[in-house]
Every structure is written in structure tokens, then in C-alpha cells.
């Protein structure tokens, strides 16, 4: 069978499995809809948490970032992994013991205020919609390449699947669907990595292959990459810092923002509400970290393989010699080649980390008309004199012209999906990777949509608007909100605000600036009252959101100590802590019932639900 047939088989089988599980797991009460009845076994919850965690950012974009940035891109891997350890040890057991359904529910009870609950609801919705934008973009990318449909159509298909199994089974259906999705994700990620490692180095373990000698050569893969990068004018693949935009300050701040953001993400925290008791919450954290580590320890090797093949398969090729994988992806308008006049691909440039000076370009999802306009402008530029520095040339540097068109380098989000094609692996392996990418995006999207639904239906509607609402009415509101949220998420997928890992990093920064201080202080500080906590959350997320929007979309410079948008959540978090502590002494401590709640949370001998 050809690639499209294999893709249809794998996507059809996996989607059918997800819908079957959702049908078998359908619920008729709020406890099942919001927290899966609190009866999920620890190991199964660990798998579901891992699938929820290993989003399109982990499966598609993280290895792509490391591939483009080299060792410096591993900050994402370290930040996300370290953050999960922080969540598992510092917050998860206490939050499970509280008996709440959602993060806003805990914030409202702990700070004894519906205002605090409302602020937390707004933060949860804002963070979740930011995060889900990256997931729906990932769905569209997979569909556009492997099923040869428009990205927008792919996003709508993903929306429909998520809507069905999220509304039918709620958290119960999502949990058991994510268990299945975990095995699809990890199988799809490991098989091509193992196959490529064997093909390049003869070692089955990708982690060993990454540091081993290439078959038929005398240099290791990493040494060869450093050599190739130097020959092409790039910095070393293994250097940790890059210029002023990715210096020590930005690396530190981004890593810390990802760590603190992980510990404050509502869709990850809610997974610990689904187990039977505190002991199960601790064990599910252990299982989740084990399952997550299998993919995260493989990602750097996949990134190195992708970088090697990307350069080897393109550099120095003429238009007639472009490989099949490039031609296939070019049809999606996610990647294009604009010649600088010599008829040969030159995978080189003065700033390879962001691809601004390379000849291989893309800018998000280019419409066909945009591609034709760009190509026409490029032809006009060539006819006017061609690139600066070539004999007889009178025009300006073509790379500068392309930068003025706001084009950037090879799409980070397609690198993992394209690597099996670059390595010329079997069609069924390539199709399996596509199914894995869809599973990663859909698993996280469903968890995020449920957070939005529960925040509105449980924390806003039931807790504030209509406390006497019946179970049936609460479920109806929850399902309506999911439907509305799916539509909004789809619009984010059709009009993405950035590449997958970038958008997800923004969500982590927002979570670090809003929820992390409120949760940590809410558990470990008995003195913090309502007003300081609410003011801290508003100031933290307000500063972080405005800085990100201004930097990314408003042309604002990195005025805050040179920190970029992806690491600014650390400053927002510091502002949150500072405001909370500054106001603490001016407002009363929580009432006696909240003090009793804190005593119960921190009583180690209690292991009941």
C-alpha cells in the first residue's frame, strides 16, 4: 500500500478505537464527567497523564526545536520534565486530598471567595485556550500532509472527533481514551527513532546511536553535525547558548517558567483528582513520570537524526534533485524553496537558529495565492540583478529581501513528521508517525477542553450562578460549553498565533504567573487571605499576558532585562509573589474553616479520598 492508504488505515483504526472507548465510558453524573468517578487506577492514570502531558508540543515540536536550535533547545525538555517533578512532589498529593473537582474550585474554597474563584476561572480559560491553539495546529499539519487535505479541513475533522468523545464520556471517557492514545504516541515515536538509529549507526537504542560513529565513517553523529554546521556557517550544534536572544538569562528564565508553569497547569493538575486517594495520586505521579521519560529521553536523538537528514537531503541539490519528502511537504504550503539565482539549494545562513538567512522558507500556513505572490516577487528580484556578491549582480541580498517578506526558516512543527520520509523508511512507519502526532494533539486538546467546560459549568454556573442546579442540568451546561470551546479551539488551529512549542510555552508562562504562587502559598502559608491572593494572580497574569502580546504581536522590544516572551512568566510569577506578600499584613488571615482545611491537607497520616 502507498503512504496515503497506510495513513487512512492507522488514522481510521485509532479514531475508531477512541470513539468506541468514549461510547463505552459515557457518563450520566457530574462526578464521572469532571473527575472520572475518582476510581482510575494509579498506573492507568499515569498513562493518561503522560498522554495528556505529551502534547503536540512534545511529539511534533520539541524535537523540531532541538533539531533547529541544537543543544540549546534542550531547555524545553529540561523545563517540562523538571516541572512535572515539582508538581508531583509539591502540589499533587495536597490538591487530591482537598477533594475538589478543579483548580478554580480549590482556589475558591482555600481563599474563601467567589471573587477568587472567578479570577481563577478566567485564568484557567485563558491558559487553556492559549495551550489548545498549538494542539489544533498540530492536527491540521498532520492531516494536510498525510491525507492531502487542506489544513482547515484537518482541523475541523479533529474538532469533530474531540467533541464526540469529550461530550460523551467527560473525564472518564477522556481518561481511558488517553490510555489508548499513550500507546499510540509512544509506539509511533520509538519505532522510527530505533529504525533510523540502526540505519545510521547500527545501534538499536537511539540514545546510544546519537553519540556513536556513523556507519562507514570515523566520526560520531554529533561530531559530524558540528562539522557540517561549521562548514555551512552555523554555530556548533552542541553549544548551549545563542547570541543575545538565547543567552544564559533567557535560558534560565524559560526553563524556570516552564517548570513553574507545569506545576500550575489546570489540565495536568485535574488528572490527580481522578484517582481513589492520596496514595494513588503519589503512585500515579511516579507512573506518569516513568511513561513520560521514555519519549523525552528519545527526543534529543530524534532531533539529531532529523538535523542530519534535513541538511544531507537538501544542501547542494538542484530543483530537479529535490527529494520526494520535500516535494510532498511543499504541496501543503508549509515549506517552500526560493532560489537565490544559482539553481542550487544552499542550506546555510548567518542566523541558522531561526532560519532567517536560509533558502528554505515558510511562514505558518501560506495560502496558495500568497505563495504565488511571493514567488512572483522573487522572480522580479532575480531579474533586477540577483543576490549581492555574485558576478554581475546589482540587486540587494536575497536573504534580506526574504526577511522583509516576514518569511522564516524550516518549519519546526514538520521536522519530526518529515524525518521518517527523509530516512526513506517504510510507508507504514511514516503513517504510524502521523497517527501518533494526531493522538498527541487530540489527547491534550480533550483535557484542555474539559478544563474549560468544568471551569464554566462547575465553578461558574453551579458554584456561583445556580447552586441548586440538578446533575442533569450541570451536565447539559458542561457539554454545551465543550461544544462552544471546540469551535473556538478550531479557529485557533485555523489561525494559529505561532508555532506549536512557542504557543505552548506562552501558556506555561501564564500558568507560572497566575496559578503556581496561588497554589503553593495556598497550601503552605496559613496567613495569605483573599485580597492578597487575588491581587497577586491579577497582577501576575496581567503583566505576563501584556508582555507576550506586546512582544510577539505588537513589535515591542524585550525591555525587561532582555527577557523574551517565552521566559517572561518568571517575572510575572515574581510579581505575583511580591504583591501577595506585600498585601498580606494589611488584610485578615483566612477564617477558621479554611484553617481547618489546611490542617487536614497537611496531616500526613490521613490517606482517605
C-alpha positions in Angstrom: 0.0 0.0 0.0 1.1 3.6 -0.5 1.6 6.2 2.2 -1.9 7.7 1.9 -3.6 4.2 2.2 -1.5 3.3 5.3 -2.3 6.6 6.9 -6.0 6.1 6.3 -5.8 2.7 7.9 -3.9 3.9 11.0 -6.0 7.0 11.4 -9.2 5.1 10.8 -8.3 2.4 13.3 -7.2 4.8 16.1 -10.1 7.1 15.6 -12.5 4.2 15.7 -10.8 3.0 18.9 -11.2 6.4 20.6 -14.9 6.7 19.7 -15.5 3.1 20.9 -13.9 3.8 24.2 -15.8 7.1 24.6 -19.1 5.2 23.9 -18.3 2.5 26.5 -17.2 5.2 29.0 -20.2 7.6 28.7 -21.4 9.1 32.0 -24.6 10.4 33.4 -23.4 12.2 36.6 -21.1 15.1 37.3 -18.6 13.1 39.3 -17.9 10.9 36.3 -17.9 13.9 34.0 -15.5 16.0 35.9 -13.2 13.5 37.8 -13.9 10.1 36.2 -15.7 8.9 39.4 -12.5 9.1 41.3 -11.9 5.5 40.5 -9.0 5.4 38.0 -6.1 3.0 38.9 -2.8 4.7 39.5 -0.9 3.0 36.6 -3.8 3.8 34.2 -3.9 7.4 35.4 -0.1 7.6 34.9 -0.6 6.6 31.2 -3.5 9.1 30.8 -1.4 11.8 32.5 1.5 11.1 30.2 -0.7 11.2 27.1 -2.2 14.5 28.4 1.2 15.8 29.0 2.9 14.7 25.8 1.0 17.1 23.6 1.7 18.1 20.0 4.4 20.3 21.5 6.2 17.2 22.9 5.6 14.9 19.9 5.9 17.3 17.0 7.6 20.5 18.1 10.0 19.7 20.9 12.3 17.5 18.8 11.9 20.0 15.9 13.1 22.9 18.2 16.1 20.8 19.4 16.8 19.9 15.8 16.9 23.6 14.7 18.5 25.0 17.8 20.8 22.2 18.8 21.7 21.6 22.4 20.3 25.0 23.3 16.8 23.7 22.5 17.0 21.1 25.3 15.9 23.8 27.7 12.3 22.8 26.8 12.9 19.2 27.6 14.5 20.1 31.0 11.9 22.7 31.9 8.9 20.5 31.2 10.4 17.4 32.9 11.6 19.3 35.9 8.3 21.0 36.2 6.5 17.7 36.4 8.7 16.6 39.3 7.9 19.8 41.0 4.1 19.2 40.5 4.3 15.6 41.6 6.2 16.3 44.8 5.0 19.8 45.9 1.3 20.1 44.9 -0.4 17.0 43.5 -1.0 15.0 46.8 -2.3 18.0 48.6 -4.7 19.0 45.8 -6.0 15.5 45.6 -6.7 15.4 49.3 -8.7 18.6 49.1 -11.5 16.7 47.3 -12.2 19.4 44.8 -13.0 18.9 41.1 -10.9 21.7 39.5 -8.1 24.2 40.3 -10.6 27.1 40.4 -12.6 25.0 42.8 -9.6 24.7 45.2 -8.7 28.4 44.9 -12.3 29.4 45.7 -12.5 27.2 48.7 -9.0 27.9 50.0 -9.3 31.7 49.7 -13.0 31.5 50.8 -14.2 33.8 48.0 -16.2 33.6 44.8 -14.1 36.5 43.5 -11.0 34.4 43.8 -12.9 31.6 42.1 -13.9 33.9 39.3 -10.3 35.1 38.8 -9.1 31.5 38.7 -11.8 30.6 36.2 -10.7 33.4 33.9 -7.0 32.4 34.3 -7.9 28.7 33.6 -9.8 29.5 30.4 -7.2 31.9 29.2 -4.3 29.4 29.7 -6.3 26.5 28.3 -7.3 28.4 25.1 -3.7 29.5 24.6 -2.5 25.9 25.0 -5.1 24.3 22.8 -4.2 26.6 19.9 -1.0 24.6 19.5 -2.8 21.3 19.6 -5.3 22.1 16.9 -2.5 23.4 14.7 -0.7 20.1 15.1 -3.9 18.2 14.0 -4.1 20.4 10.8 -0.4 19.8 9.9 -0.8 16.0 10.0 -4.0 16.0 8.0 -2.7 18.4 5.4 0.4 16.3 4.6 -0.5 12.7 5.0 -4.2 12.8 3.9 -3.6 15.6 1.4 -6.5 17.7 2.7 -6.4 21.4 3.5 -5.2 22.3 7.0 -8.5 23.9 7.8 -10.4 20.7 6.9 -8.0 18.7 9.0 -8.6 20.9 12.0 -12.4 20.5 11.6 -12.1 16.7 11.5 -10.0 16.8 14.7 -12.6 19.1 16.3 -15.4 16.7 15.5 -13.6 13.7 17.0 -12.7 15.5 20.2 -16.2 16.8 20.5 -17.7 13.4 20.4 -15.6 11.6 23.0 -15.3 14.6 25.3 -19.0 15.2 25.5 -20.0 11.5 25.7 -17.6 10.4 28.5 -16.4 13.6 30.1 -13.2 13.0 32.2 -14.0 9.2 32.3 -14.1 8.9 28.6 -11.1 11.2 28.1 -9.1 9.2 30.7 -9.5 5.8 29.1 -9.1 7.3 25.6 -5.8 8.8 26.7 -4.6 5.5 28.0 -5.0 4.1 24.4 -3.5 7.3 23.0 -0.4 6.9 25.1 0.4 3.6 23.5 -0.2 5.1 20.0 2.1 8.1 20.8 5.0 6.1 22.3 4.9 3.4 19.7 4.8 6.0 16.9 7.7 7.9 18.4 10.0 5.0 19.2 9.8 2.8 16.1 11.1 5.4 13.6 13.8 6.5 16.1 15.0 2.9 16.6 14.9 2.3 12.8 16.9 5.4 12.0 19.4 4.7 14.7 20.1 1.3 13.3 20.3 2.7 9.8 22.8 5.4 10.7 24.9 3.9 13.4 23.9 0.2 13.8 22.7 0.7 17.4 19.1 0.0 18.3 19.0 2.4 21.2 18.6 5.9 19.8 20.2 7.4 22.9 23.3 5.3 22.2 23.2 5.9 18.4 23.2 9.7 18.9 26.7 9.5 20.4 28.0 6.7 18.2 30.0 6.6 15.0 28.1 6.8 11.7 28.3 3.6 9.7 31.1 3.8 7.1 32.6 6.8 8.8 35.1 7.7 11.5 33.1 10.5 13.3 30.2 10.3 15.7 26.9 11.7 14.6 27.2 14.7 16.9 30.8 15.4 15.7 29.6 15.1 12.1 26.8 17.6 12.8 29.2 20.1 14.4 31.4 19.7 11.3 28.6 20.2 8.9 27.2 23.2 10.8 30.7 24.8 10.8 31.0 24.2 7.0 27.7 25.9 6.4 28.4 28.9 8.6 26.3 27.8 11.5 27.3 27.7 15.2 28.1 24.5 16.9 25.2 22.1 17.2 26.3 21.3 20.8 26.7 24.8 22.1 24.4 25.8 24.9 23.7 29.5 24.3 22.9 31.5 21.2 23.7 35.2 20.9 21.6 37.7 22.8 18.1 36.2 22.2 19.0 32.9 23.8 21.7 33.8 26.4 22.0 32.5 29.9 19.4 34.8 31.2 16.8 33.7 28.7 17.6 30.0 29.0 17.3 30.2 32.8 14.1 32.2 32.7 12.5 30.0 30.1 13.4 26.8 32.0 12.1 28.2 35.3 8.9 29.4 33.6 8.3 26.0 32.1 8.9 24.3 35.4 6.6 26.6 37.5 4.1 26.6 34.6 3.9 22.9 34.6 3.1 22.9 38.3 0.3 25.3 37.6 -1.4 23.8 34.5 -5.0 23.1 35.3 -5.4 20.2 32.8 -2.5 18.3 34.3 -3.5 19.0 37.9 -7.0 17.8 37.4 -5.7 14.3 36.5 -4.7 13.8 40.1 -8.4 14.4 41.1 -9.4 11.2 39.3 -7.7 8.6 41.5 -9.0 6.9 44.6 -6.9 8.5 47.3 -3.7 10.4 48.1 -1.6 7.3 47.9 -2.9 6.6 44.4 -2.1 10.2 43.5 1.5 9.7 44.5 1.8 6.4 42.6 0.2 7.8 39.5 2.8 10.7 39.6 5.5 8.0 39.6 4.0 6.1 36.7 3.4 9.2 34.7 7.0 10.4 35.1 8.2 6.9 34.0 6.0 6.9 30.9 6.9 10.5 30.0 10.6 9.8 30.3 10.5 7.2 27.6 9.6 9.8 25.0 11.6 12.7 26.5 14.9 10.7 26.7 14.4 9.8 23.0 13.6 13.3 21.7 17.2 14.6 21.5 18.3 11.6 19.4 15.3 12.1 17.1 16.3 15.8 16.8 19.9 14.9 15.9 18.8 12.4 13.3 16.4 14.9 11.8 19.0 17.6 11.5 21.5 15.3 9.8 18.9 14.2 7.2 17.5 17.6 6.7 20.8 19.1 5.7 22.1 16.0 3.9 19.0 15.6 1.8 18.8 19.2 0.7 22.1 21.1 0.6 23.6 21.3 -2.8 20.6 19.8 -4.6 19.2 21.4 -7.8 15.5 21.9 -8.3 15.3 18.6 -10.2 17.1 16.7 -7.4 14.9 17.8 -4.5 13.8 14.7 -2.6 10.3 13.3 -2.6 9.7 14.3 1.1 10.3 17.9 0.3 8.0 17.9 -2.7 5.3 16.3 -0.6 5.5 18.9 2.1 5.8 21.7 -0.4 2.3 20.9 -1.5 1.0 21.8 1.9 2.5 25.4 1.6 4.2 24.8 4.9 7.7 24.9 3.3 8.9 26.4 0.1 12.3 26.9 -1.7 13.1 30.2 -3.2 16.3 30.1 -5.3 18.9 32.9 -4.9 19.9 32.6 -8.6 22.3 29.7 -8.8 19.7 26.9 -9.2 21.1 25.0 -6.2 19.7 24.7 -2.6 22.1 26.3 -0.1 21.1 25.3 3.4 23.3 28.0 5.0 23.0 31.4 6.5 24.2 34.0 9.0 21.5 33.1 11.6 20.6 29.5 11.3 18.9 29.2 14.7 15.8 30.9 13.5 16.4 30.2 9.8 16.2 33.9 8.9 19.0 33.6 6.3 18.4 30.2 4.9 17.0 29.5 1.4 14.3 27.1 2.7 11.4 29.2 3.9 7.9 29.1 5.4 5.6 31.3 7.4 3.0 29.4 9.2 0.3 28.3 6.8 0.7 30.1 3.5 -2.3 30.3 1.2 -1.8 29.4 -2.4 -2.3 33.0 -3.5 0.4 34.1 -1.0 2.8 31.5 -2.4 2.3 32.7 -5.9 2.7 36.3 -4.9 6.0 35.5 -3.1 7.3 33.6 -6.0 6.4 36.4 -8.4 8.2 39.0 -6.2 11.2 36.7 -6.0 11.4 36.4 -9.8 11.2 40.2 -10.1 14.1 40.5 -7.7 16.2 37.9 -9.6 15.6 39.7 -12.9 16.6 43.0 -11.3 20.1 41.8 -10.6 20.1 38.8 -8.3 21.8 38.3 -5.0 24.5 40.6 -3.8 28.1 39.3 -4.1 27.6 37.2 -7.3 29.3 38.2 -10.5 27.3 40.9 -12.4 24.9 41.3 -9.5 23.3 44.7 -8.9 20.4 43.7 -6.5 20.4 43.5 -2.7 21.0 40.3 -0.8 18.1 37.9 -1.5 18.1 36.7 2.1 17.4 40.3 3.3 14.5 40.5 0.7 13.0 37.3 2.1 13.3 38.6 5.7 11.4 41.7 4.7 8.7 39.4 3.4 8.4 38.1 7.0 9.4 34.6 6.0 11.3 32.3 8.4 13.2 29.1 8.3 12.2 25.4 8.1 9.0 24.8 10.0 9.9 23.3 13.4 6.5 21.6 13.5 7.0 19.4 10.4 10.5 18.1 11.2 9.5 15.1 13.3 6.8 14.2 10.8 9.1 14.5 7.9 12.1 12.7 9.4 10.9 9.1 8.6 10.4 10.3 5.0 13.9 11.8 4.9 15.3 8.5 6.1 13.3 6.6 3.5 11.6 4.4 6.0 8.7 2.1 5.1 5.3 3.8 4.3 3.6 2.1 7.3 6.2 3.6 9.7 5.6 7.1 8.2 1.8 6.6 8.6 2.2 5.4 12.1 4.0 8.6 13.0 1.1 10.6 11.6 -1.3 8.7 13.8 1.0 9.3 16.8 1.0 13.0 16.1 -2.8 13.1 15.9 -3.0 11.1 19.2 -0.7 13.6 20.9 -2.6 16.6 19.8 -6.1 15.2 20.5 -5.2 13.8 23.9 -4.1 17.2 25.2 -6.8 19.1 23.4 -9.5 17.0 25.1 -8.1 17.5 28.5 -7.9 21.3 27.9 -11.5 21.4 26.6 -12.7 19.6 29.7 -10.9 22.2 31.9 -12.7 25.0 30.1 -16.0 23.1 30.4 -15.6 22.3 34.1 -14.4 25.9 34.9 -17.6 27.3 33.4 -20.2 24.6 34.2 -19.0 23.7 37.7 -17.1 26.7 39.1 -19.0 29.5 37.5 -22.5 28.1 36.8 -23.0 25.7 39.7 -20.9 27.3 42.4 -21.9 30.9 41.7 -24.9 31.3 39.3 -27.2 28.4 40.2 -26.1 26.4 43.3 -29.3 24.4 43.2 -28.8 23.1 39.6 -29.5 19.4 39.1 -27.0 16.9 37.9 -28.7 16.7 34.6 -28.6 20.5 34.1 -24.9 20.7 35.1 -24.0 18.0 32.6 -26.0 19.8 29.9 -24.2 23.1 30.6 -20.8 21.3 30.6 -21.5 19.6 27.2 -22.7 22.9 25.7 -19.5 24.7 26.9 -17.4 21.9 25.3 -19.1 22.4 22.0 -18.5 26.1 22.1 -14.9 25.6 23.2 -14.3 23.2 20.3 -15.3 25.8 17.8 -13.0 28.4 19.4 -10.2 25.9 19.5 -10.7 25.1 15.9 -10.4 28.8 15.0 -7.1 28.9 16.8 -6.0 26.0 14.8 -7.0 27.6 11.5 -5.4 31.0 12.5 -2.5 29.9 14.8 -0.7 32.6 16.8 2.7 30.9 16.4 4.4 27.5 16.0 3.3 24.8 18.4 6.1 24.9 21.1 6.1 28.7 21.1 2.4 28.9 21.8 2.6 26.2 24.4 5.5 28.0 26.1 3.3 31.1 26.4 0.6 29.0 28.2 3.2 27.8 30.6 4.4 31.3 31.3 0.8 32.4 32.0 0.3 29.4 34.4 3.5 30.2 36.2 2.5 33.8 36.7 -1.0 33.1 37.9 -1.7 29.7 39.5 1.7 28.5 40.8 2.1 31.2 43.5 -1.6 30.9 44.5 -1.4 27.1 44.9 1.9 27.0 46.7 1.0 29.8 49.1 -2.5 28.4 49.5 -1.1 25.1 50.7 2.0 26.1 52.7 1.1 29.6 54.1 -1.8 29.9 56.6 -1.7 33.7 56.7 -2.5 34.5 53.0 -6.0 35.8 52.7 -8.4 36.5 49.8 -7.4 40.0 48.7 -3.6 39.4 48.5 -4.0 36.2 46.6 -6.5 37.7 44.1 -4.4 40.8 43.6 -1.3 38.7 43.0 -3.0 36.5 40.4 -4.3 39.5 38.5 -1.0 41.4 38.5 1.0 38.3 37.6 -1.1 37.1 34.6 -1.9 40.7 33.5 1.8 41.6 33.3 2.8 38.4 31.6 -0.1 38.4 29.0 0.5 42.1 28.1 4.3 41.5 27.7 3.7 38.4 25.5 1.1 40.1 23.3 3.3 43.3 23.0 6.4 41.4 22.2 5.0 38.8 19.7 2.3 40.8 18.0 3.0 44.5 18.9 6.6 44.8 17.9 7.7 45.7 21.5 11.3 45.0 22.4 12.5 42.8 25.2 12.7 45.8 27.6 12.5 43.7 30.8 16.2 42.7 31.4 16.3 41.4 27.8 14.0 38.5 28.7 12.0 37.2 25.7 8.3 36.3 25.7 8.8 32.6 26.4 10.6 33.3 29.7 8.7 36.4 30.9 6.4 34.2 33.1 9.2 34.1 35.7 8.9 37.9 36.1 5.1 37.6 36.2 5.5 34.9 38.9 7.8 37.1 40.9 5.3 40.0 40.7 2.6 37.7 41.9 4.6 36.6 44.9 5.7 40.2 45.7 2.2 41.6 45.5 0.8 38.8 47.6 3.4 39.2 50.4 3.2 43.0 50.3 -0.5 43.0 50.9 -0.6 40.1 53.3 -0.2 42.1 56.5 -2.9 44.6 55.6 -5.7 42.0 55.3 -7.0 39.4 57.8 -6.0 35.8 57.8 -8.4 33.2 56.4 -11.3 32.2 58.7 -11.4 29.1 61.0 -13.0 26.8 58.4 -10.1 27.5 55.9 -7.6 26.9 58.7 -9.2 23.5 59.4 -9.0 22.7 55.6 -5.3 23.5 55.7 -4.8 21.3 58.8 -6.5 18.4 57.0 -4.5 18.9 53.8 -1.2 18.7 55.6 -2.0 15.9 58.0 0.3 13.1 56.7 -1.4 10.1 58.3 -4.8 10.7 56.5 -4.9 8.6 53.3 -8.6 8.6 52.6 -10.2 10.1 49.5 
